């Protein structure tokens, strides 16, 4: 017997008030899973976005500045 069938069998033996409580708990668990998946997806998109923004920066030729390039000299 699979888990869902075992749950259904045991659930049928409970009074209606406890069946509602089980339903509330199952809905709570489903919501928690959905929130975790949303956070995981958000993190993946943020990492992708950062990777795209940084793409090519390590190979970019950066100009070298000297003290003569500065307009003001800080002491």
Buried (B, 14 or more C-beta within 10 A) or exposed (E): EEEEEEEEEEEEEEEEEEEEEEEEEEEEEEEEEEEEEEEEEEEEEEEEEEEEEEEEEEEEEEEEEEEEEEEEEEE
